[in-house]
Amino acid sequence: MNKELKLEILEKMSTLVTAGFGLVAALAWNEAIKKLFETIFGKQSNLIAMFGYAIIVTVIVVLATVKLGRLVNKVKEELNKEEKKELDELCEEREKVNKVNK
């Protein structure tokens, strides 16, 4: 088996394992939130309560996703700035070396 195939298999396995853990975490949070609603509102299993739960959870997920997306973009921007600065410094050093060698 070549290295590229091994790497691809490892990447797929990593993705599957991460997704599996994500599902377990989501199910755990689902149960915790259900218990919280049960504690606050009592054991209401009517349609309105179920839709209310779904809407509130959806809003929380959307807000968390937006916040995480913004955080990721901010970190990417900072990394790009650092990489650009390092590249600019390397270019300046190269220009100095070229001037000395002329």
C-alpha positions as CSV (number, residue, x, y, z in Angstrom):
1,M,0.0,0.0,0.0
2,N,1.5,3.3,-1.0
3,K,1.9,6.3,1.3
4,E,-0.7,8.4,-0.4
5,L,-3.4,5.7,0.0
6,K,-2.4,5.3,3.7
7,L,-2.7,9.0,4.2
8,E,-6.1,9.1,2.5
9,I,-7.3,6.2,4.7
10,L,-6.0,7.9,7.8
11,E,-7.7,11.2,6.9
12,K,-11.0,9.4,6.3
13,M,-10.8,7.5,9.5
14,S,-9.9,10.7,11.4
15,T,-13.0,12.4,9.8
16,L,-15.3,9.5,10.7
17,V,-14.0,9.3,14.3
18,T,-14.4,13.1,14.8
19,A,-17.9,13.0,13.3
20,G,-18.7,10.1,15.7
21,F,-17.5,11.9,18.7
22,G,-19.4,15.0,17.5
23,L,-22.6,13.0,17.3
24,V,-22.1,11.6,20.8
25,A,-21.5,15.1,22.1
26,A,-24.6,16.4,20.3
27,L,-26.7,13.6,21.8
28,A,-25.4,14.3,25.3
29,W,-26.2,18.0,24.9
30,N,-29.6,17.2,23.6
31,E,-30.4,15.1,26.7
32,A,-29.0,17.8,29.0
33,I,-31.0,20.5,27.3
34,K,-34.2,18.4,27.5
35,K,-33.7,17.9,31.2
36,L,-33.2,21.6,31.6
37,F,-36.4,22.3,29.8
38,E,-38.2,19.6,31.8
39,T,-36.9,21.2,35.1
40,I,-38.0,24.7,34.0
41,F,-41.3,24.0,32.3
42,G,-42.3,20.6,33.7
43,K,-43.0,17.5,31.7
44,Q,-44.8,19.1,28.8
45,S,-44.8,16.8,25.8
46,N,-47.2,18.8,23.7
47,L,-46.5,20.0,20.2
48,I,-46.0,23.7,21.1
49,A,-43.4,22.8,23.7
50,M,-41.5,20.6,21.3
51,F,-41.5,23.3,18.6
52,G,-40.4,25.8,21.2
53,Y,-37.5,23.5,22.2
54,A,-36.5,23.0,18.6
55,I,-36.6,26.8,17.8
56,I,-34.5,27.7,20.9
57,V,-31.9,25.0,20.1
58,T,-31.8,26.1,16.5
59,V,-31.2,29.7,17.5
60,I,-28.4,28.7,19.9
61,V,-26.7,26.5,17.2
62,V,-26.9,29.2,14.6
63,L,-25.5,31.8,17.0
64,A,-22.7,29.5,18.1
65,T,-21.9,28.6,14.5
66,V,-21.7,32.3,13.4
67,K,-19.5,33.1,16.4
68,L,-17.2,30.2,15.7
69,G,-17.0,31.1,12.0
70,R,-16.0,34.7,12.8
71,L,-13.4,33.4,15.3
72,V,-11.9,31.1,12.6
73,N,-11.8,33.9,10.1
74,K,-10.1,36.2,12.6
75,V,-7.5,33.6,13.4
76,K,-6.9,33.0,9.7
77,E,-6.5,36.7,9.0
78,E,-4.0,37.0,11.9
79,L,-2.0,34.0,10.5
80,N,-2.1,35.5,7.0
81,K,-0.7,38.8,8.3
82,E,2.1,36.9,10.2
83,E,2.9,34.9,7.1
84,K,2.9,38.0,4.9
85,K,5.2,39.8,7.4
86,E,7.6,36.8,7.4
87,L,7.6,36.7,3.6
88,D,8.2,40.5,3.4
89,E,11.2,40.1,5.8
90,L,12.6,37.3,3.8
91,C,12.3,39.3,0.6
92,E,14.0,42.3,2.2
93,E,16.9,40.0,3.3
94,R,17.2,38.6,-0.2
95,E,17.3,42.1,-1.7
96,K,20.1,43.0,0.7
97,V,22.1,39.9,-0.2
98,N,21.6,40.6,-3.9
99,K,22.8,44.2,-3.5
100,V,25.9,43.0,-1.6
101,N,26.6,40.4,-4.3
102,K,26.4,43.0,-7.2
